Amino acid sequence: MTEPFLSVVVATHNRPGALTNCLEALARLEDPVEVVVVDSASHPRCASIVERFTTRIPRLRYCYEGEPGLSRARNRGLKETSCELVAFVDDDAAVAPDWARRLAAPFADGEIACAGGTCRPRFEAARPRWLSERLLQFAGITRIGPAAREARSSAEYPFGANICFRRAAIDTVGGFREDLGRSGRTLLSGEEAAMMDLLRARGWRIWLQPDAVVDHTVTPDRCSSTYYWQRLWWQGITRARNERTRRTAIRVIAAAPLRFVFWLGTRDRIFLYRLAETAGFLCETTGLRRSAP
């Protein structure tokens, strides 16, 4: 049996149908990988779903993490895997058959700490006309273009639904921050970006590999206006936890009227919903945050 060159961590929480589809795609990979499913406090547990794939994915393991939280589940996955390259795939994403080797290819360069690929939308409901490409980024859909290249700033970082890290690089920064990332019903994010910031500060490079493709599900709720008000609110909270400085606060406040003007001019709702990001940032920094917008 050929040894795997890539470990794949799938963190899941209360989405048995999505996890089944994810494992179906992983079972069709053309290259050998190790797969670890981290059950993040699902009820009921999803061990029986994983068990159905043990003959089709030879190096498949299940582990249960009793305390919920995506970052916590990912850190558990790091401990449970064995390969030098560790990829993370959302449970609502389906990898392409050639995904593993394409995502691993950039790591031939020893300076690459992280590489991420394309997240292509798979809509479960009709896409509203107002749901722009910019806005879809907040549903986990990438806009990285067709050319492989280095990410030049945090605005170009790959997404956590389709990302891979060099274990030696992660070891230098101590894993994912557990005060960031999804937990329960919150839409906190930013744990991957925080990791990549630390890696770049230590001289590592971040790479975009567009031909490493996953189909990322856009559920009906992510085609609703309510989702984007909430998602951008939590984006503001995430930003406050990462950048709680006077300078950032001034920039956020100053941007609010400009965003409203841009919305009037373009009617792209991304600018309108980013007002919720401003509100979330201010509530978090002033201690007035509620549990939900």
N, C-alpha and C positions, 0 to 999 in steps of 0.2 A: 504494500500500500504506500503510495507516494505521500511524503510528509507535507503537511500544510505550510504555506508561506505567509498566511494571513489569518489572524483571529478576528472573528466578527462578533460584536456584542449587540444583542437586541434587548433593550429594556422595554418592558411592557407593563401596562396597568389597566386592567378591566376592559381589554379590547380583544376578546377571543377571535372574532371574525377577522380583524385586521392581522393579528398574529398568524393565523392560519395562512392567509395570503402571502405574508412575508416569508414564512418558512417554505411555502410552495416554490417561491422564486429562488430562495437559497438552495433548495434541493435540485434546481436545474442549472446551477453554476457549472461551468466547464472546467474549473480548476479546483484543486483540493483546498478546503479551508476548515478551520476550527470554528464552531458556532457555539456561543454561550448565550442562553436566554436567561435574563435576570428578571424574575417576576417581582415587580415592585408593589408588594402588598395587595395583589389582586384578590378579589373575593367574588366567586370562588377562585382558588388557585388554578393556574393554567398548566400544571404538570401533565395532565392527560393529553392536552393538545400537542405538547412537545414530544411526548412518548410516541405519538403516531408517526413521527418523522425519523425515528432513530435508525430505521433500516435504509432510508434514503439519504440521510446526512450522517455518515459514519462517525464523525467527530462532533457530535451534538451533545450538549450538556444543559441541564436545567438547575438553577439555584433560586432560592426564595430569599428576598430581602424584606423583612417584616416592617420596616419603617419606610413610608413612601418618600419619593423625591427622585427626580431624574438624575441629578448629579450624584446622589448617593448610590443609585443603581449602576451608574457608569463606573464609579470608583470600585464598586464590588466586581463588576465585569473585568476591570483591569487586574484585579487580584486573582480571578478565576481562569484567566487566559494564559497562554504559554508562548505565543509567537512574538517576534520582535516588532512586527507591524500589527497594530490593533485598530480595526475599523469599527465605526458605530453606525448602525442603520436604525431608523425609526421603525416601530412595529407596523406603521401604516405605509411603509415604502416597499416596493418590489424591485429587486436588483435585476439588471440585464444579465444574460448568461455569461458575457465576457467581462463583467464588472470587476471581478477581483483582480485579474492581472492588469487591467488598465489603471485601477486605483493604486496598485502597488508600484507601477512602473516608475513614477517620479523619484522613488526612494533610492534608486541607483545613485543619485546624487546625495552624498553624505551630509550635505548642509540642509536638506529638506527635513523638517520636523513634522509637517502636517500637509496633507493633500486632500482636496475635496472635489467632488464631481457635480454633475448636473442633476438637479431635482426637477423632473418633468411632471406637469400636472396631469392627474387623472381625476376628472370631475365626476362626482356621484350625483350631481344635480346640475341643472342648466346654469351656465355661467351668466351672471347679470352683466348688462352692458357697462355698468359703472365700475366693474371689478377690473381695474387696470393692471398692467404688468408690474408697475411699481408697487401697487397694493398687494399683489399676489406674493411678493417677497415675505410679507408677514403671515402668509399661510404656508411658508416653507418651500416656495418655488424660486429657483435661482434665475439670475440674469447674468451669467458669467461669459456668454459669448462662445464662439466656436474654437478659439485658439488657446492652447495650453500656455500658461504664463505664471509668473510670480504675482501674488497679491501685493499691490503697492501700498495699500492702506487698510485700516479696519473696515472701511466701507466695502471692500472687495473680499472680505473673508468668506470662505465656504461655509455651508450650513451643516448643522449637526445631524441632519437626516441622512447624510451621505459624506462621511468624513473619515480620515484615517490618520493615526499618529504613530510616530516612532516611539517605542516604549522608552528607550534611553533618554529621549527628550522630555517625555512626561515625567520621568523620575527626577529630573532637575527642578521641576516646579511643584511637585507634590500632589498631582491629581486635580480634579475638578472642584471648584468652590461650591460647597454645599449650601451656602446662603443664596445661591443663584440657581436657575433652572426650574422646570415645572415641578410642582408639588401639589397633589390634590387638584382642586379646581383653579388654582392660581395660574396665571399665564406669564409668570416670571421667565426670563430667558437669560442669555448672556454668558452662560458658563463656558461655552466653547470660545467665545470672543475673549473672555478674560484669560483663558489658557493661552490663546494665540498671542495676546499682548505680551504675556510673560515670556513666551518662547522667542518672539522677535526681539525683545529687550536683551535676551541672552545671545543674540546673534544667529539664531535659527531662521530658516526661510519657510514661508507658507506658499503652497502651490495650488493652482487651479487646473484640474484635469477634466475638461468638458466631456471627453468620450467615456468616462466612467459614469454610467447613467443609472438612475433609479426613477421609477414612476411613483410619485408621492401623491397620496390621496388627498383631494380637496373635498371634504365632507360637506353636506348641505348647510351645516351651521357656519362653515367658513365662506359661504356665499351670501351671508346675511350681514346687514349693516351693524347689528349689535355686536357681532364678533370683533369687528375692527375697532369699534369704540373701546371695547374691553382690552383687546390685544395691544393697542397703542397706549392705553392707560398703564398697563403693566410694563410696557417698554419704557415709559417714563420712570417708573419705579426702579427698573433694572439699571437705567442710566444713572439714577441718583446713587445707587449702591456702588457703582463703578467710578463715578466722577463727581463726588459731592464736594465741589469746590466753588468758590465765589465766582470765578471766571466762567465756569460752565453754567451756573445759574443765570448770570447776566446774558449769556448767549441764548439760553433757552427762552428767557422772557422776551428778549429783543426779537427772536425769530417768530413769535406768535402772530403779531399783526401782519408780517410778511407772508406767512403761510396762508392766512385768510385771503390776502390779496391774490396770491398765486391760485388759490382755489377759485376765486371769482373769475380769474382770467382763463384758466384751463379746464375748470370743472372736473379735474382729477381729484377724487375724494381723498387721496393720500394726504393732500395738504390740509383738508378739513379734519381728518381723523388725527393728524399730528397735534392738533390742539389738545386732544385728550392726553397725548404724551407729555405736553407741557404741564397739564393739571396733575398727572401722576407724579412727575418729577417734583413739583412744588409741594405736593402733599407729603411725599416721602421725606423731603429735606426739612420741612417744617414740623414734622411729627404729627400731621393731621390726617394721615392716610387712613382711609377706611378699608375694610376687607375686600371691597369690590366697588367699581365705579357706579 
